[in-house]
Each structure stands twice: as structure tokens, then as C-alpha cells.
Amino acid sequence: MLLVSACDKLHNARAIVDDIRTIGEAVFDRFTANREQTIWYYRRLAGIFTRRLEDARLVRAFEYEAANMTDYGVPSDASAL
């Protein structure tokens, strides 16, 4: 079940990063959570997937996309939220 979730979240993360590049910050208007909270969520998922999944390629891909989201000026410290 975790593997299916990771694949789904990876697809979502890629779509978000693509949309950030295409339409910018407006992508975050789609979510109930604000920009910082959305990015924090994906960072947390990256940590969970890193610890719990054995598929290193999938984990690296997810970490990469989560990092691409964070390159847009969001603090990396979750306590800042």
C-alpha cells in the first residue's frame, strides 16, 4: 500500500513542480493548505518514503521532486510553519 501511495504522490509532486514552472505561485491556490504547508507535507512524505521503502530509485525520484518544490524560497525548517 505504501508503494502505491508513493507512486501516486510522486506523480502529484511532478505535476506541482511542472505547474510551478508554468504558472508560478498560482499553483498553490488549488490547495486548502498554503504554499509552505504543501511543501512541508511533501518533505515529510519524502522522509517517510526514505525510511520505509526499499525501492531506492522511487525514493530518489520523490526526494528530487520534493527538493524542486523547495527551491522556491520555502524555509526548510518545519518549525517555521
C-alpha positions in Angstrom: 0.0 0.0 0.0 2.9 2.4 0.8 4.4 1.7 -2.6 1.1 2.7 -4.4 0.9 5.8 -2.2 4.5 6.8 -3.1 3.9 6.4 -6.8 0.7 8.5 -6.6 2.5 11.2 -4.6 5.4 11.2 -7.0 3.0 11.8 -9.9 1.4 14.6 -7.9 4.8 16.2 -7.0 5.9 16.1 -10.6 2.7 17.8 -11.7 3.1 20.5 -9.0 6.7 21.2 -10.0 5.8 21.4 -13.7 2.9 23.7 -12.8 5.2 25.9 -10.7 7.4 26.3 -13.7 4.5 27.0 -16.0 2.1 29.2 -14.0 4.2 30.0 -10.9 3.0 30.5 -7.4 -0.7 30.4 -8.5 -0.4 26.6 -8.4 -0.7 26.7 -4.6 -4.1 28.4 -4.9 -5.5 25.0 -5.8 -4.8 23.6 -2.3 -6.5 24.0 1.0 -3.1 24.2 2.7 -0.9 27.2 1.9 2.3 27.0 -0.1 4.5 26.4 2.9 2.3 23.7 4.3 2.0 21.9 1.0 5.8 21.9 0.5 6.3 20.8 4.2 3.9 17.9 3.5 5.8 16.7 0.6 9.1 16.9 2.5 7.6 14.9 5.3 6.5 12.3 2.8 10.0 12.1 1.4 11.3 11.3 4.8 8.7 8.6 5.4 9.3 7.0 2.0 13.1 7.1 2.5 12.8 5.2 5.8 10.1 2.7 4.8 10.6 1.9 1.1 13.2 -0.3 -0.4 12.8 1.0 -3.9 15.8 3.4 -3.9 15.0 4.6 -7.4 11.5 5.7 -6.5 12.7 7.3 -3.3 15.4 9.3 -5.1 12.8 10.4 -7.7 10.4 11.6 -4.9 13.2 13.3 -3.0 14.3 15.1 -6.2 10.8 16.4 -6.9 10.2 17.5 -3.3 13.6 19.3 -3.5 12.5 21.0 -6.7 9.4 22.3 -4.8 11.6 23.7 -2.0 13.9 25.6 -4.4 11.2 28.3 -4.5 12.1 30.1 -1.2 10.3 28.0 1.3 12.1 27.6 4.7 13.5 24.0 5.2 12.8 24.1 8.9 9.3 22.6 9.6 9.1 24.6 12.8 8.9 27.8 10.7 5.4 26.8 9.8 
